[in-house]
Amino acid sequence: MDQLDETSLTPFEKVLLGHMRSNKTAIDDLSTWVGTMQEYINNNNISNSQLRQENARLRTKVDDLEYRVRERNLIIIGLEEQPNEDSDSIALSLCDLIVGRLGVGCTTADLDQVRRLGKPRADGKDRPVLAEFITKRVKYAIVNSAKKLKGTCYYIRNDTSEQFRQDRKVLYEYQQGMKSIGKVVKMVKNKLLVDGELYTADELETLDPSTFERGAVGPQPTKPSYTIDVEKQRLAQARWQKIFNQMNHTPGKKRKAEEQLQKKLEGGLPRTSAS
């Protein structure tokens, strides 16, 4: 292998050669650091992805369990609140409403628990009633007849968690957007059925919009954040700045000498054969 005969260089050229070698070492060090950081980011991405998947799996399991617990419940809004009422009197009033307004057979024997939600209100407004039914048959009969309450002060809805309602709010935005681009979409509990595939709100928020035709729909997906070593980043930037200054802010005489040295390095200098 040929080696450069440095004896033919002037003192000034030797200094420049030293600077160029130093710059190459700095660039090599920086390349190594960039590679290390890329590996760290890739590993971090894998770790974050695994945590998100596990979190989504556990959350789905908890949501399903909570849904089952609330599945036989209904919340009734507008039922007049009486002074010193107890669960028995609330149950009787509720049965009267169900039989009289909805035409659905219901007795207190069909109710497991009945109670008001929250503390008494200072403005005197009636608190909602949470009713837990013995069987889902009676509950569904009430839900199917709830349209008869339209135009009255009464309102009946399913008992769902705050997270469930938030998920459906997000899913509704996606549902409207996907319908506008011709997708077959249906909301199933707290999931969205899109062209035969079920998606949760979390999955849709992190999904690549290109998954669906004609661009993004619903809220834009969030980008994951990464933690990096700020001090290493600062040192790398300083090193690059030093290299930049050496390469771009050299006085004319020094620049000309660098160009001459570069020509010599490309083949203009006599070389000795390495033994």
N, C-alpha and C positions, 0 to 999 in steps of 0.2 A: 504494500500500500504506500502511495506517495504521501510525503509530508511536506508542509510548507517550510522553505528555508528562510527562517526569520532573520538570518544574518544580513540579508540584502535590504532589509527594511530600515528606514530612517527612524530615529527615536520617536518622532511625532507619529509615524505610522504604527509603531509598536504600541504606543498609548491608545491609538484608535482601535487597533486590533484587540487590545485588552477590553476596551469598552464594548466592542461588538460581541466578544465572547461572554462578557458579563450579562449583556442584554439577552443573549441566547439562553444562558442559564436561568435568567429571571423568567423568560417566556416558558421554558420547560417546566420550571417550578409551578408557574401559574396554570399550565395545562394539566399538570398532575393534580393541582388543587381543584380545578374545574371538574376533572374526572371523578374525584372523590365526592364533590358536592352533588354531581349528577347521580352517583350511586346512592348517596344518602337520600336524595329526593325520590329516586325510584323505590327504595326500600320504604320510605315514608308513605309513598303512594299506596304500596301494597298493604302496609299496616293500616292506613286509614280506610282503605277499601274493605279489609277484613272486619274492622271494627264497625263500619257502617252496615255491613251485611249482617253481622251478629246483632247489632242494635235493632235493625229492621225486623229480624226474625223474632227477637224477644218482644218487641213492641207489638207485632202482629199477634203473638200468643196472648199477651196481656189484653189487647183489644178484644180478641175473640172471647176470652173468659169474662171480661166485663160486659160484653154484649149479651152473653148468655145469662148473666145475673140480672140484667135489666130487661131481658126479652119479654117478660110477662108484665112489665110495668107500663102505666100510662100516666101522663101528667094532664090534669084537668084545670083549665084556667077559667075563672069567672064564677065559680061556685061560691055562693054567698057565705061569708064567715060570720058565725053566731058567737055571742059572748059566752065564755065558759064552755065551749064545745069540747067534746072528747072524740076519740077515734070512732066510737059507736055512732054518735050523732052525725059525724061526717060521712060514715059509710051509708047511713040511712038516706041522707040528702043526696048522695051520689047515686044510689040505686034509683031514687025517685027521678033524677035527671035522666038516667040511662033508659029507664022504662018509659017515662012520660014523653021525652023529647025524641029518643032514637027508636023506640019500639023494640028494644032488645031485652029479652028476659034476663034479669040479674037480681040476685038477692045478696044479703050480707054473707051468706055461706060461700059465695063465689069469690069473696075478697079475702086475701091473706092479711095484708096490712094496709092501713090508710092513715095518712098524716099530712099536715100542712108543711110546706117548705119554707125555711127561713124563720126569722123572728117577726113578731107582730110589727106592722108598719106604722110609723108615726102619722102618715097621712090617712090611715084608716082603710086603705085599699085591701081587697081580698087577696090573701096569699094563695098561690097555686096548691093543688092537692096532688100528692103522689099516691097512686093506687097500685097495689100489687095483687094480681089476680091468681087464683088457684090454677086455672088452666088457660092456655093460649087461645082456646076455642072462643071463650067469651070475649077475650081482648080483641081478637080479630073481627068478631061480629060487631063490636063497638066501633073499631076503626073503619070498617066498611060502611057503617051508617053515619059516620061523623059529618058527612056532607050535609045532613039534615040540619046541622047547627049553623049553617051559613046565614048570615044576617042577624044572628043573636049575639049576646054578650059572652057566649060560651065558646071555648076552643079546646080541642083535644089533640095531643101530640105524643109521639113515642118518647120514652125516657132514654136519653142518650147522654154521654159524657161531653164535657167541654171540648176535648180533643177530637171526638167524633164529629161534633158540629163544625169545628174549624176545618177538619179534613174535607168535609162535604162542601164547605164554602169554597175551598181551593179547587176541588174537583169540578164544581159547577162552572168555574171560569174555563177550565180545560174542555169541559163538555160543550160549552157554547162555541169555543174556538174550533173544536174538531168537527162539530156539526156543520160549521160554515165552509169547511173544505171537503165535505162529502163523506166523512167518516161515520161508520155505524157505531154509535156510542150509547151506553146505558149505565146508569149509576146503580151499583149493587152494594148496599150497606155503605161502608166507607171506602169503597174501591170503585174504579171506573173500568168498565168493560169496553175495550176499543178493538173493533174488528176481531172479536173472539178471544182477546187476551186481557187478563185482569192487571190493573196497575194501582198501586197505592199513591197517595198524595206525595210521599217522599220520593218514590221512584220517578214520578212525572217531573218533579222539581229538579232532579239531578240528571234526567235523561237528556241525551243529545237531541236537540230539536230536529236534526236531519233524519231522525228515526221516522218522523211523520212527513208525509208529502206536503209540498207547498209551504215549507217554512215552519217557524215556531208557532206554537199556540199556547195560551195560558202564560203564567209567570215565567220569566227567563230563568234557566238553571243557574245555580250559584257555583262559583269556582272555589275549589278547595284552597285553603291557605297553608303555607309551609313555614316552618321555623328554621332559620339559617343562622350561622354564626356571624353576627354583625361585625365583630372585630376582624375576622378573616376577610370579610368582604371589603372593609375599609383599607386593609393593608394591600389587598389585590388592586384596588382602585389607585392607591398611591403608587404602586409599582408600575402599573400601566401608564400613569401620568408621567413618571420619571422617564420611561422609555419613549413616550411621545415627545417629551421636551427635548430629549437627546436627538431624536430623529428629525424633528421639525423646527427647532429653534436654534440650530447651529449657525454660528457666524459664517460668512461666505468663504473665508479662507479655509476654515475647518471642513466645511461641506465639500469644497473642491478636493481637499486631501482625502476625504472619505471616498469620494468617487474614484479617485486614482487608486486608492487601496483596494477598492472593490474590483477594479479591472485587473489588478495584479492577482487577487485571489481567484479570479475566474480563469487564470492561465498565463498571465503575463510575467509571472515571477519564475525564476529557475527553481526547480524542485529537486530534492535529493531522494534517492530510493531508500526506503526503510529496510533494514536488514531483518 
